[in-house]
């Protein structure tokens, strides 16, 4: 289960991206997460995915 708080979600996702996944698509596929929903939730707190850095910034 993903954290509901957007800042906790940000920390969780960025940690997973750093430690276990080489892309957001791989993370979403493996964890069965809807990519667009995740991106919208983090965009709501002004974070966007940077594919070159492989993290939300």
Secondary structure, 3 states (H helix, E strand, C coil): CCCCCHHHHHHHHHHHHHHCCCCHHHHHHHHCCCHHHHHHHHHCCCCCEECCCCEEC
